[in-house]
């Protein structure tokens, strides 16, 4: 019962935050249209058949039955029947609108999305964003016989750049080792690593898993992973770890005088020394501390030290940095999408289903709201920038058409406009369904087979 309630509660959280991002964007269009005197027929939260509606001041406010975003019907802006339904008034009967007013109304949505991103970034700046020390750039493991190991990469190497691009972490964002591997275009990938105090460059081959048409296209792999830092996140009172003197925040650096890079390295020492005591060196407050960890006699049951591994600290990036990094990530992803040498394709992007699923996974974390706020900064900036693309149906398309109208000094033919808008709306719907196909596949399809395609 508790599991069901938790599931329902997380679903409500996901729906609320996802819809907040869309509704605020549409609210920008609505307020700008009212300000500039355009006719607003509908302001809808959610799509589908209305479960509630009321007309106030000539505007029909409605709540739909499909909890996924919303829309504002502004017939003077551009024909949008494919997405918003038939308009109540003929466009011929509506007063003309200046191109400048159309530009202001179209741009207001992205402006509100940027504003929400900045507001959320301010909250993150105040409450903090969780950052795990598991995501370092130090190599913690390599697949036996994989491209990375074959090239000469070693456990303990700290990667500082990939193909000349500096990296900040292993897995997250477009400043990561993973992204730079995926984004590489050559037959080899150059890793700049720090080993024994010296920086060396190691060119590595890569491999790609074999995939079927039911899955997203495969991306390059070097088959290396991050060091899972042996940091102490939590110690249970009265446990072996507590009695040995471990504290939250400790970092294990050596056992019996041998350096430790990964908490998985602790297991062999435990297996080899039943009934003995391990000399554990931890870093605490920047200083080394020696601890003695007694081990029980050999048993088939795993040893429970009462230690939760993995330290999570809160970082407080300023709002401008957060928004700038989000924008940089989006520009890099779009650049990769349109590069002829890149393996990144449209199928690697996520649609609404994929984004909501990711929000669900985020809210399962104990720091879910903090992570969701930080992630929402990225989504809002994404929503703003992508909507500014000069593609009909999108806000950037409305702005482009208004500029053309201003240059021509007369409106674009309504029939031509209807045809273009409808065709582009259908293309956009098709693209969303295309992404949803892969989003659903990620949820239900089994894992991929081993990698077979390799660089030459």
C-alpha positions, 0 to 999 in steps of 0.5 A: 500500500505504501509503495502504491501511495509513493508511486501516486505521489511521485506521479503527481509531482511529475505532472505538476512540475512538467505542466508548470514549465509549459503553462508559464510559457503559454502564460507569456503568450497570453499576457502579451496578447492581452497587452497588445490588444490581440484577440484571445479565444482560449487559454487551455491548461491540458489538452483533450476534451474539456472537463471544465471551462468558463468564458470570462471577458471573451476568453474561454478558460478550460481544463483539458482531460489529458494532463500534458501542457496547454495552449493559447488560441490567438487566431490573429497570430497564425493558423493553428487549428491542427493543434488548437482546434477550429477558431470561433471567428473568421480571420477575415472578420478580425482586425489586422495586427501589426507585425511588431505586435505579433513579434512581441506576442510570439517572443513572450513565451520564450521570455517567460521560459527564460524568466522561470529558468532564472527564478528556479536557478535562484532557488537552486542557488539558495537551497543547493544542488546535490553533487555526488563525488562518484562522478569524478573524471578518474577512471575506476574500471575498464572492460577487459579487452575493451578499446580503453584498456587496449589503448593503454588507459589505466585505473587511476588515470584522471582524464582532463580532456577528450579530443582537446576539450576539457572535461569536468565530470564523467557522466553528466552534461556536455562537459563530461567524458561520456559526452565527448566520447559520444560527440567524437568524430575521428577514428580515434579519441584522444584522452589527455590524462594525468598519470603519476603527476604527468599529463600524457595523451593516449589515442583510443579506438571505440566501439558501438553496440549492435542495435535493432530498429526498435532501439535508439541508434548506438553511440560510441563507447570506450568501455571505461567507467568512473572511480566510485569514490570510497567516500562515507555517506552515512554511518549507522550508529553501533555498526562495525563502521561506527565502532571503528570510528568512521564518520560521514564525509570520510574518504578512504584513501588506503587499506593496509598501506595500499591505495584505494581508488574505488569502493569496490576495491575494499571487497578483496581485502575483506575476503582475504582477512577474515577475523583480522583487522584492516588498517584503514587510512581516511582523509578527514578535513584534509588530514589523514586519519588512521582507523582499525576496522575489525573483521568478523570470522569467515562467513557465507553472508556478506559483511555489513559495515553499516556504511552507506558509500558515496558522499553527496554534497550541496553546491550553490552555483549562481543563477547566471552560471546555471542558465549559461551552462544550460544554454551551452549544453543545448547549443552543443547538442544541436551542433552535434545533431546537424554535424554530418560526422556525428553519431548523435541523431534526432532519435537520441532526443527525448519527447514528453514521455521521456522527460516525464519518466526522467522526472519520475526517476529524479523524484525517487531520489531523497534530494528529488526536489533539489535535483528537479529544480536544477534539471528544470533550469535546463528544460526551461532554457531548452524550451525557450531556445528551441521555440525560437528556431525559425520553423513555422508553428514554433514561436521563432516561426511566428517571428520570422513570418511577422518579419517577412510581413513587415518587409513586404508591408502586407500580410502573407496570403491566408491560404498559403499560411494555413497550408504551411502551418498545418503541414508543419504542425503535422510534421511536429506531431509526427516528430513527437510520436517518433520520439515517443516511440523510442521513449516507450522502448526505453521503458520496456525493451530488454538490454542491448547485446554486446558491442560489435562495431569498432573503429578501424 
